[in-house]
Amino acid sequence: MKVSEIMVSQLKVIPLDSSIADAVALMNDEHVSGLPVVDSSDLLVGVLTTSDVLQAAAETGDEKGRNVLFNNTRVAELMTVRPETVSPDDDVRKAAEQMLSREVHRLFVEDKGVLVGVLSQTDVVRAVAKGL
């Protein structure tokens, strides 16, 4: 089975210069735990996850620090650069092995450098459960 058969292609992205508050609101609205971060040319440059935000919030220590984090910190400051990617033609088993070895919950799918989807652990589990 190919990645393209089970990936999610309707992606919400967040620009580099967005605030953490905007990113958290988008994650909440879309019911996702991570967002691809794009530059002004819509190229994938990073990923921001709820874990990134929670870790930063825990390190602030107080309410004032959290307010600064959410309102004055840009996504580019917290994101993980160079997120893991796969091709839509890659085998799902290979992608699952990559997730395990890299200890990530999602892989972004790029076709000739263009972001076309995301494959998450949930997508893989769903496919297995459905017997695909």
N, C-alpha and C positions, 0 to 999 in steps of 0.2 A: 504494500500500500504506500502511496506517495503522500508527502506532507500536504500537497495541494488538495487532497481529497478530504482532509479533516481540519485544516487550518481555518481560522476565522479571518475573513477578508475585510469585514467592516470595522476598521480601526478608528479609534479616537486617538489623536496625537496631541502633545503639548509642546509649545514653542520653548526654546531655551530660556527666554527672558521672562517667562510667566512666573508669577509668585507661587510659593508653596501652597498658599491658601487656594489659589485657582486650581492647582493640580489636585489637591485633596477634594475639592468640590467636584471636579470632573470624575475622579476615581469613584466617588460616592454615587454620582448620578449614573454612571455607566456600570456600576457594580463590578469593578475590576480592581485588582491589587497592584497593577503596574501599568505605566504608560510609556509608549515610545516617545522619546524626546527628539524633536527635529529642529534643524537650523532654518535660516530664512529661505533656503532652496528646497525645503521639505526633505532633506537627506537625514537619515537616521544617524544620530550622534550619541545617543545615550538612552538609558532607561531610568525612570524614577519609580520606586516601589513603596508600598506602605511601610515596609521594613526600614527603608532609608529615612522616611519621615519620622517614624516612631523612635528610631535610634537618635536622630537629631533632637527630637523633642525631649527625650529622656536626659540628654546631655545639657539641656538649657538650664535646668535646675529650678526655675521659677516661672511664674505667670508672665512677667515682663519679658523674659527671654523667649518664651513660647510665642508671645505676640510679635516680637521682632522676627522670629523664625518664620512664622506663617505669613506675615505681611511685608517684610523687607528682604527676605531671602529669595533669590531666584532659583528656579529649577536647575540651572546649570551648575549651581554651587553644591547641590546634593546628589545629583544623578550619578549613576555608574556609567562611565564612558566605555565605548566599544562593547556594546551588548553582544551577546552570542546570537549568531544568525545561521540560517539554513536556506537552502534553495527549495522552491516548490517541488522540484523533481526528486529531492532526496527521499530516501526510504524512511518511513516513520520509525522503524526499529533503530536505525542509525541516529535519528533525531532524539529518540528517548534515551539512548546510550549517552549522547552528548549532554543532555540535561542532567543525567545522573553523575557523569564524570566531572562536569563543571559546577555541579550543585546549584542549578538555576531552575526556576519554576516555569520559565517560558523562553522560547526562541523566536526571534523575529525572522520573518520570511522575506528575503530579498530576491528579486529577479533582475539580474543585470544592474545591480546597485540601487534599484527602486524598491521601496518598502511596499509589499503587497499583502502582508498578513502577519499573523502571530499564531504560534502553536504552543499551547500550554499543557501542563501535565493533565489538567482536567480534560482537554480534548483527546489526549491519548487514552485516558481511562475510559472516557465515554465510548470511543471507538472499540476498545477491547470488550466493554460491557455489551455493546450491541452486536458483537461478533463480526465486525468488519474486517 
